[in-house]
């Protein structure tokens, strides 16, 4: 029997792996609402890479997404409970791409995704 490794209420950042070079770079950050052995339901925001501006843009509307965790299609990072989900955004800090809420939480993204 598979035991879920995620818990309801956890805050996460998900990087969806691109399958093809022209696939859109898409990230998601939110709070887990439900968990099963191979799926999680998350409410949060989508971040899409805008190549014209060379930056990730946060979509203003909240979305609920189901992610299937049985494959290798996602990189999932557990965020601290203190991370403010509504304030999260991408910023360039000293030449590094970081995901931050500007309130104490900051995650260096360069190890996961190259800056284009």
ChimeraX commands (.cxc) that place a marker at each C-alpha (Angstrom):
marker #1 position 0.00,0.00,0.00 radius 0.5
marker #1 position 1.35,3.44,-0.95 radius 0.5
marker #1 position 1.49,5.96,1.86 radius 0.5
marker #1 position 1.19,9.63,0.85 radius 0.5
marker #1 position 4.29,11.73,1.56 radius 0.5
marker #1 position 2.33,15.00,1.50 radius 0.5
marker #1 position -0.04,16.40,4.11 radius 0.5
marker #1 position -3.11,18.60,3.87 radius 0.5
marker #1 position -2.13,22.18,4.71 radius 0.5
marker #1 position 1.46,21.94,3.46 radius 0.5
marker #1 position 2.61,24.75,1.19 radius 0.5
marker #1 position 4.44,23.64,-1.94 radius 0.5
marker #1 position 6.15,24.95,-5.05 radius 0.5
marker #1 position 5.86,22.72,-8.12 radius 0.5
marker #1 position 8.00,22.99,-11.23 radius 0.5
marker #1 position 6.46,21.09,-14.13 radius 0.5
marker #1 position 9.15,19.49,-16.26 radius 0.5
marker #1 position 9.07,20.50,-19.90 radius 0.5
marker #1 position 8.89,17.60,-22.34 radius 0.5
marker #1 position 9.81,19.63,-25.43 radius 0.5
marker #1 position 11.94,22.78,-25.91 radius 0.5
marker #1 position 8.94,24.91,-26.92 radius 0.5
marker #1 position 6.79,23.83,-23.95 radius 0.5
marker #1 position 5.81,26.68,-21.65 radius 0.5
marker #1 position 7.82,26.97,-18.41 radius 0.5
marker #1 position 5.10,26.64,-15.81 radius 0.5
marker #1 position 5.35,26.67,-12.03 radius 0.5
marker #1 position 2.66,26.48,-9.36 radius 0.5
marker #1 position 2.66,27.48,-5.69 radius 0.5
marker #1 position -0.11,26.77,-3.27 radius 0.5
marker #1 position -1.51,24.89,-0.31 radius 0.5
marker #1 position -2.45,21.21,-0.40 radius 0.5
marker #1 position -6.19,20.66,0.11 radius 0.5
marker #1 position -6.40,16.88,-0.32 radius 0.5
marker #1 position -4.01,13.94,-0.66 radius 0.5
marker #1 position -4.27,10.38,-1.98 radius 0.5
marker #1 position -1.58,7.79,-2.62 radius 0.5
marker #1 position -0.61,9.29,-6.00 radius 0.5
marker #1 position -2.48,12.62,-6.33 radius 0.5
marker #1 position -2.60,15.96,-4.57 radius 0.5
marker #1 position -5.17,18.72,-4.88 radius 0.5
marker #1 position -3.59,22.15,-4.51 radius 0.5
marker #1 position -5.07,25.66,-4.45 radius 0.5
marker #1 position -2.74,28.46,-5.45 radius 0.5
marker #1 position -1.25,30.48,-8.27 radius 0.5
marker #1 position 0.30,29.63,-11.63 radius 0.5
marker #1 position 3.56,31.29,-12.67 radius 0.5
marker #1 position 4.31,31.30,-16.40 radius 0.5
marker #1 position 7.60,32.26,-18.03 radius 0.5
marker #1 position 7.30,35.27,-20.36 radius 0.5
marker #1 position 10.24,34.99,-22.77 radius 0.5
marker #1 position 9.66,38.54,-24.10 radius 0.5
marker #1 position 10.26,39.99,-20.64 radius 0.5
marker #1 position 12.65,37.21,-19.53 radius 0.5
marker #1 position 10.68,36.74,-16.30 radius 0.5
marker #1 position 8.05,34.61,-14.59 radius 0.5
marker #1 position 4.62,36.23,-14.27 radius 0.5
marker #1 position 2.14,35.33,-11.58 radius 0.5
marker #1 position -1.42,34.82,-12.79 radius 0.5
marker #1 position -3.65,36.86,-10.47 radius 0.5
marker #1 position -6.53,34.39,-10.16 radius 0.5
marker #1 position -6.31,31.45,-7.80 radius 0.5
marker #1 position -6.69,28.01,-9.30 radius 0.5
marker #1 position -7.24,24.52,-8.02 radius 0.5
marker #1 position -5.09,21.87,-9.67 radius 0.5
marker #1 position -4.73,18.13,-9.34 radius 0.5
marker #1 position -1.16,16.86,-9.66 radius 0.5
marker #1 position -0.38,13.20,-10.27 radius 0.5
marker #1 position 2.76,12.33,-8.33 radius 0.5
marker #1 position 3.35,8.83,-9.71 radius 0.5
marker #1 position 5.65,9.98,-12.54 radius 0.5
marker #1 position 8.73,12.15,-12.79 radius 0.5
marker #1 position 6.90,15.11,-14.32 radius 0.5
marker #1 position 7.24,17.46,-11.37 radius 0.5
marker #1 position 9.86,18.85,-9.03 radius 0.5
marker #1 position 8.13,19.52,-5.71 radius 0.5
marker #1 position 9.60,21.76,-3.04 radius 0.5
marker #1 position 7.99,21.92,0.39 radius 0.5
marker #1 position 7.74,25.55,1.50 radius 0.5
marker #1 position 7.95,26.64,5.12 radius 0.5
marker #1 position 4.67,27.26,6.94 radius 0.5
marker #1 position 5.73,30.88,7.33 radius 0.5
marker #1 position 5.86,31.51,3.55 radius 0.5
marker #1 position 3.21,34.04,2.51 radius 0.5
marker #1 position 1.59,32.45,-0.57 radius 0.5
marker #1 position -0.09,35.64,-1.74 radius 0.5
marker #1 position 3.18,37.60,-1.73 radius 0.5
marker #1 position 5.31,34.99,-3.53 radius 0.5
marker #1 position 6.98,36.12,-6.74 radius 0.5
marker #1 position 10.19,35.68,-8.71 radius 0.5
marker #1 position 12.98,38.21,-8.41 radius 0.5
marker #1 position 16.54,38.60,-9.63 radius 0.5
marker #1 position 18.81,38.93,-6.59 radius 0.5
marker #1 position 22.51,39.41,-7.33 radius 0.5
marker #1 position 22.17,37.68,-10.68 radius 0.5
marker #1 position 20.28,34.70,-9.21 radius 0.5
marker #1 position 16.63,33.81,-9.79 radius 0.5
marker #1 position 14.87,33.52,-6.43 radius 0.5
marker #1 position 11.30,32.73,-5.41 radius 0.5
marker #1 position 10.48,34.98,-2.47 radius 0.5
marker #1 position 7.72,36.55,-0.41 radius 0.5
marker #1 position 10.02,39.43,0.64 radius 0.5
marker #1 position 8.97,38.66,4.24 radius 0.5
marker #1 position 11.74,36.25,5.21 radius 0.5
marker #1 position 11.29,33.37,2.77 radius 0.5
marker #1 position 13.58,33.06,-0.25 radius 0.5
marker #1 position 14.36,30.04,-2.45 radius 0.5
marker #1 position 17.21,30.02,-4.99 radius 0.5
marker #1 position 15.66,28.59,-8.16 radius 0.5
marker #1 position 18.86,28.48,-10.23 radius 0.5
marker #1 position 19.60,24.93,-9.13 radius 0.5
marker #1 position 16.27,23.77,-10.62 radius 0.5
marker #1 position 15.70,25.95,-13.69 radius 0.5
marker #1 position 18.24,27.79,-15.84 radius 0.5
marker #1 position 17.59,31.47,-16.50 radius 0.5
marker #1 position 16.93,31.88,-20.22 radius 0.5
marker link #1:1,2 radius 0.2
marker link #1:2,3 radius 0.2
marker link #1:3,4 radius 0.2
marker link #1:4,5 radius 0.2
marker link #1:5,6 radius 0.2
marker link #1:6,7 radius 0.2
marker link #1:7,8 radius 0.2
marker link #1:8,9 radius 0.2
marker link #1:9,10 radius 0.2
marker link #1:10,11 radius 0.2
marker link #1:11,12 radius 0.2
marker link #1:12,13 radius 0.2
marker link #1:13,14 radius 0.2
marker link #1:14,15 radius 0.2
marker link #1:15,16 radius 0.2
marker link #1:16,17 radius 0.2
marker link #1:17,18 radius 0.2
marker link #1:18,19 radius 0.2
marker link #1:19,20 radius 0.2
marker link #1:20,21 radius 0.2
marker link #1:21,22 radius 0.2
marker link #1:22,23 radius 0.2
marker link #1:23,24 radius 0.2
marker link #1:24,25 radius 0.2
marker link #1:25,26 radius 0.2
marker link #1:26,27 radius 0.2
marker link #1:27,28 radius 0.2
marker link #1:28,29 radius 0.2
marker link #1:29,30 radius 0.2
marker link #1:30,31 radius 0.2
marker link #1:31,32 radius 0.2
marker link #1:32,33 radius 0.2
marker link #1:33,34 radius 0.2
marker link #1:34,35 radius 0.2
marker link #1:35,36 radius 0.2
marker link #1:36,37 radius 0.2
marker link #1:37,38 radius 0.2
marker link #1:38,39 radius 0.2
marker link #1:39,40 radius 0.2
marker link #1:40,41 radius 0.2
marker link #1:41,42 radius 0.2
marker link #1:42,43 radius 0.2
marker link #1:43,44 radius 0.2
marker link #1:44,45 radius 0.2
marker link #1:45,46 radius 0.2
marker link #1:46,47 radius 0.2
marker link #1:47,48 radius 0.2
marker link #1:48,49 radius 0.2
marker link #1:49,50 radius 0.2
marker link #1:50,51 radius 0.2
marker link #1:51,52 radius 0.2
marker link #1:52,53 radius 0.2
marker link #1:53,54 radius 0.2
marker link #1:54,55 radius 0.2
marker link #1:55,56 radius 0.2
marker link #1:56,57 radius 0.2
marker link #1:57,58 radius 0.2
marker link #1:58,59 radius 0.2
marker link #1:59,60 radius 0.2
marker link #1:60,61 radius 0.2
marker link #1:61,62 radius 0.2
marker link #1:62,63 radius 0.2
marker link #1:63,64 radius 0.2
marker link #1:64,65 radius 0.2
marker link #1:65,66 radius 0.2
marker link #1:66,67 radius 0.2
marker link #1:67,68 radius 0.2
marker link #1:68,69 radius 0.2
marker link #1:69,70 radius 0.2
marker link #1:70,71 radius 0.2
marker link #1:71,72 radius 0.2
marker link #1:72,73 radius 0.2
marker link #1:73,74 radius 0.2
marker link #1:74,75 radius 0.2
marker link #1:75,76 radius 0.2
marker link #1:76,77 radius 0.2
marker link #1:77,78 radius 0.2
marker link #1:78,79 radius 0.2
marker link #1:79,80 radius 0.2
marker link #1:80,81 radius 0.2
marker link #1:81,82 radius 0.2
marker link #1:82,83 radius 0.2
marker link #1:83,84 radius 0.2
marker link #1:84,85 radius 0.2
marker link #1:85,86 radius 0.2
marker link #1:86,87 radius 0.2
marker link #1:87,88 radius 0.2
marker link #1:88,89 radius 0.2
marker link #1:89,90 radius 0.2
marker link #1:90,91 radius 0.2
marker link #1:91,92 radius 0.2
marker link #1:92,93 radius 0.2
marker link #1:93,94 radius 0.2
marker link #1:94,95 radius 0.2
marker link #1:95,96 radius 0.2
marker link #1:96,97 radius 0.2
marker link #1:97,98 radius 0.2
marker link #1:98,99 radius 0.2
marker link #1:99,100 radius 0.2
marker link #1:100,101 radius 0.2
marker link #1:101,102 radius 0.2
marker link #1:102,103 radius 0.2
marker link #1:103,104 radius 0.2
marker link #1:104,105 radius 0.2
marker link #1:105,106 radius 0.2
marker link #1:106,107 radius 0.2
marker link #1:107,108 radius 0.2
marker link #1:108,109 radius 0.2
marker link #1:109,110 radius 0.2
marker link #1:110,111 radius 0.2
marker link #1:111,112 radius 0.2
marker link #1:112,113 radius 0.2
marker link #1:113,114 radius 0.2
marker link #1:114,115 radius 0.2
marker link #1:115,116 radius 0.2
view
